[in-house]
Amino acid sequence: MTKSRNRSRAARRPRTSTKQPVGSSSLGDSGKPWSVSGGLSTTDLSSTRSDKHLFQPEIQSMMHAFGDVPHPVPESAALVEDIVRNQIRHLVVQTTDVTNLRGGRFMNIEDVIFLLRHNK
């Protein structure tokens, strides 16, 4: 009976915010935290590359939908995944810089939209 009481008490606890400050999370497998002032360098980005290609079937399906052969070569899908992963990492690093410039503590969707609109 005490176990059910403990469970009900745990269920009533207020949830804490899942947002993390910009400088407190890490990116990729490198284990190097972001610095609030500088973000990650390009050498840090290349060291976070993993050999796992998690989205290969989905990318192959999208490649076929956009006019490729019915079963694209796995190496092509892996290359597309690596390129997209790198672009997303760079976008996150740039978003961190924009967040720091505006003096914010957390990344907002407005920071990402700002980057996408002012892409040169």
Rosetta blueprint (number, residue, H / E / L):
1 M L
2 T H
3 K H
4 S H
5 R H
6 N H
7 R H
8 S H
9 R H
10 A H
11 A H
12 R H
13 R L
14 P L
15 R L
16 T L
17 S L
18 T L
19 K L
20 Q L
21 P L
22 V H
23 G H
24 S H
25 S L
26 S E
27 L L
28 G L
29 D L
30 S L
31 G L
32 K L
33 P E
34 W L
35 S E
36 V L
37 S L
38 G L
39 G E
40 L L
41 S L
42 T H
43 T H
44 D H
45 L H
46 S H
47 S H
48 T L
49 R L
50 S L
51 D L
52 K L
53 H L
54 L L
55 F L
56 Q H
57 P H
58 E H
59 I H
60 Q H
61 S H
62 M H
63 M H
64 H H
65 A H
66 F L
67 G L
68 D L
69 V L
70 P L
71 H L
72 P L
73 V L
74 P H
75 E H
76 S H
77 A H
78 A H
79 L H
80 V H
81 E H
82 D H
83 I H
84 V H
85 R H
86 N H
87 Q H
88 I H
89 R H
90 H H
91 L H
92 V H
93 V H
94 Q H
95 T H
96 T H
97 D H
98 V H
99 T H
100 N H
101 L H
102 R L
103 G L
104 G L
105 R L
106 F L
107 M L
108 N L
109 I H
110 E H
111 D H
112 V H
113 I H
114 F H
115 L H
116 L H
117 R H
118 H L
119 N L
120 K L
